[in-house]
Amino acid sequence: MSEARAQILAGIRRSLKRGRLESAREAELRERVAGHPRKLVPARATTLDHSSRTDEVQATVAQVNSSAAVPDEVVRYLAAENLPAELIIAPDPSLDEMPWSERPLLRIRRGRADANDAVSLTPCDVAIAETGTLMLSSGAATPTTLNFLPDTHIVVVHGNQVVATYEDGWDRLRRGGRVPRAINFITGPSRTGDIEQRIELGAHGPRRLHIILVDDRQKAGDGQSK
């Protein structure tokens, strides 16, 4: 434990007027945290399709058959929304592998977003079918600014990243052995209902959320059956 963390915890104990827990109680709590016990999960959550929930939260979804088709879908979406052919992309290897060179009129920059960027493109860690929520982790290859600064956010989701519930999502992240420092939960475009009790999009982030669903689940199943 770092010295700074130890000082913070010591301050909390002083304010609560108690000392450290007994070793048995501390061991019990550590075991509980490490075990990640689940609460009650509604049965309906395991039967929902991700695209059906995203419609309800005012996000749009387009399905493509492979990662190679993602640039074409990006260009189609930008034209349909009358948006400039400019894109700030997360410097993630999974996005670099896509054939962006086949779309030379699409201007691309990789890195963090700034206030002048209109459209961003990011990968996704997990998609939650129960609520149509995306789990996006922070990191050098996935700057959090891409999720909030541009007015339009495009997210690439692979079929094998779609899980039923939040519990399944956390399991998927922990399976990698390291939970990111920060995780953003995104359910549709940014919105608020504080202004005259009307929903206003783009209040605290993007006003558009477009999900490109790469349907690679069948390919994964074919590979496992061989």
Secondary structure, 3 states (H helix, E strand, C coil): CCHHHHHHHHHHHHHHCCCCCCHHHHHHHHHHHHHCCCCCCCHHHHHCCHHHHHHHCCCEEEEECCHHHHHHHHHHHHHHCCCCCEEEECCCHHHHCCCHHHCCCCEEEECCCCCCCCEEEEECCEEECCCCEEEEECECCECCHHHHCCCEEEEEEEHHHEECCHHHHHHHHHHCCCCCCCEEEECCCCEEEEECCEEEECCCCCCEEEEEEECCHHHHHHHHHC
